Amino acid sequence: MSKKLVARTAKLLSENRRFKNDTGVSIAYEHQPKDPIERKHGILFAIIEIIGPTASSEEIAELIIDTLHGEYYKDLDKDPLESFEYALAKINEKLTEITEQGKIHWLGKLSGIIMVLSDKTVHLTQAGKAEAILYRSGKANVISEDLAGDAINPLRTFINIASGEVSEGDRIGIFSPGVFFHLSKEEIAKYVNDFHPSVAINHLANILEENNGSRRSSALIVEMITPEALSHDTIQDETEEDEVWITDSKKGIEAFTQSATPLALKIVKKSVGVMGLIMTFLAESLIPFVKKQFLKGKTLIKGVTAPKENIFVETKEALSNSRSEVMEFDEREDFTEKAPLEAARPIATENPKRSSLVYSSFKNFASTAKKTKSLIPKDKNLRVIAIGVLALFLITTSALSINKKRTNNHLSDAKKTLIEAQAKYDEADNFIILNENEKALADLKDSKTLTEKVKKANLLVTESDELLAKINGKLDAAMGIIKVSDTLSDLSKVEAKNTTGIVTVGTSLYTIDSENGTVYAVDIENGEASVVLDSPDIEGKVTAITRIDETNSIAILTDKPQVYTFDTKTKDFSKANISGEGWEKGVDIASFSTNLYVVSKDDKDIYKHIKTTGGYGKKVSYLKDASAAQLSDVVSIAIDGSVYVLKANGNVLKFTSGSPKDFSITGLPEALNDPKKIFTALGVKGIFIVNGDKVIRVDEKSVFVNQFTGDGFSNITGITANSSNLYILSGTKVYKVGL
């Protein structure tokens, strides 16, 4: 039996004071719920550092923490990882909202680690340069490596997740970037591995204070121990504290000189050309000189010897040497990286200034002409030839230059368009996690249009194809599409050709040849197809079929109009007798109990025929107000106690006892622009609608659930279902889908 573990923690926090030239915030956050259910769901930890105006940086940091806390514990029935993913998506959404309000100073200047500890499982994510390090058995491993999201796109700020199991004695440290400015990872590892978390935090605080490192320095150390070990913890009774606040201990030029050198050297690493030389001079010559003179003056005033160089003030050589001595952090033990949102990166681009192509070309022409003037021969004839050759050369060169610049401009425009398409894709990805599929679908369609525009221009074709492949995959998710490929049966094996309609009776499926009335059966269990009745005597072409529940028979409507019944037990095929004027012309037929219902487009009505001893009674209007129903464009009908009518415009009407009821489908990813058939029945889960090459599923509350499609769904002529499966007839193939 595995040991129960608890977390012993210590925090290092810095005061968020408004310095004139050094603004921003760094916070350490920990939430250990008192509620046992919440505590079981997980403990939250975070380090957030933002460089920028202190007031607005504090606002953004608080927004991140508040959203994390509120959304993570919102649904305690969820898996902790699912809750974590949901909370991160909400944080990204909030960051997007404030960016759209014009608060953009934090973009590229946010660093953070957000971590949840649920039982013995840790999930964490990273932004910017903050780091999480696992200390185990004296070794240190960076477990946040390569998790950082997009620094510019707010929707992808916290995007990648690493997950892993922790053991007794494990310690995890999470640090803001400011800590590493004054302490190496080796030094931090020594304190974290060798000391109690509270003692280690106090040591780190002392070093940071001595070296003016209080600004934007925060850290959290979490140690996994047994409850028994925690109960014997005596360190809290001593002088060390588990929450330490640090402030500046040095002021003025001394603090400046001690902090300026490593800063300048870091800038040098990213500088090139003249700027690099200037910064190198500042870092290696001017600042050390100023510092040296200051220390000399301090010595003369105080009458003491100038102190030695502080070991934490790095020189270029020290930085170079320290890199070779850094501990190995190349593996994250027991941790795996997860990407709830695919970590796609926008294509990098430039934004060059666009000068006039004509002006630029003539400028080059004039420059070239001036340079070649001295090369023109003095002989008149040769001069004419030379000038002609030169003119031709310059015209060709100018034309090529213009074409090249136009191509470059087109390429630049294509890159911008593809970046916009990628941003739309990323936004849609986030909406899918939040189950906001309508918004996701709109973004994906926009993204697809933009990407296809770039591909059509024959620019960035590879990048466009890659993005289109991702878009199409997400479109399926956003539209609730389930791909169907398994075929239950192929009726072409029994030479079926014009099958239409499909019904379930017992353990078999039945369909009819629309031309000659041949009845085919398919075994539900093994998919074996057979001819049950070949070419019976029938008038007209089959329009629709329905199952008559009480008699295990099938009613067949033709365009004559006529209705036939087929008894699946006796195999009797006969014309259905009717009282009165005969059967009306209808577009679809349905049954409930033993009664038949025919919907007539010509009469704009639904007629009910009651079963009698000799056949069926004369037609009676089912609707209490047929004119109000406006059934001139009716397509199909289905009954489960209430009557559902599908119209050509995609609307579905619901009637109970002949009176209309509210029924408006919500959540559809796209309009029903090619409706063909509707089906439901008693005991069936939901309502099914054939729309082009898809079958849409709607629940009893008229909410879209999902939709089914497949490569063979180009000619759907029938659908039926029972309590566990949906059956789709397309051409001569029958597909089975579990519900």
Buried (B, 14 or more C-beta within 10 A) or exposed (E): EEEEBBBBBBBBBBEBEEEEEEBBBBBBBBBBBEEEEBEEBBBBBBBBBBBBBBEBBBBBBBBBBEBBBEBBBEEBEBEBBEBBBBBBBBBBBBBBEBBEEEBBBBBEBBBBBBBBBBBBBBBBBBBBBBBBBBBBEEBBBBBBBEBBBBBEBBBBBBBBBBBBEBBBBBBBBBBBBBBBBBBBBEBBBBBBBEBBBBBBBBBBBEBBBBBBBBBBBBBBBBBBBBEEBEEEEEBEEEEBBBEBEBEBBBEEBBBBBBBBBBBBBBBBEEBEEEEBEBBBEBBBEEBBEBBEEBBEEBEEEEEEEBEEBBEBBBBBEBBEEEEEEEBEBEEBBBBEBBEBBBBBEBBEBEEEEEEEBEEBBEEBBEEBEEEBEEEEEEEEEEEEEBEEEBEEEBEEBBEEBBEEBEEEEEBBBBBBBBBBBBBBBBBBBBBBBBEBBBBBBBBBBBBBEBBBBBBEBEBBEEBBEEBBEBBEEBBBBBBBBBEBEEBBBBBEEBEBEBBBBBBBBEEBBBBBBBEBBBBBBBBBEEBBBBBBBEEBEBEBBBBBBBBBBEBEBBBBBBBBBBBBBBBBEEEEBEBBEBBEEEBBBBBBBBBBEBBBBBBBBEBBBBBBBBBEEEBBBBBEEBBEEBEEBEBEEBBBBBBBEBBBBBBBEBBBBBBEEBEBEEBEBEEBBBEBEEBBBBBBBEEBBBBBBBBBBBBBBBEEEBEBBBBBBBEBBEEBBBBBBBEEBBBBBBBBBBBBBEB
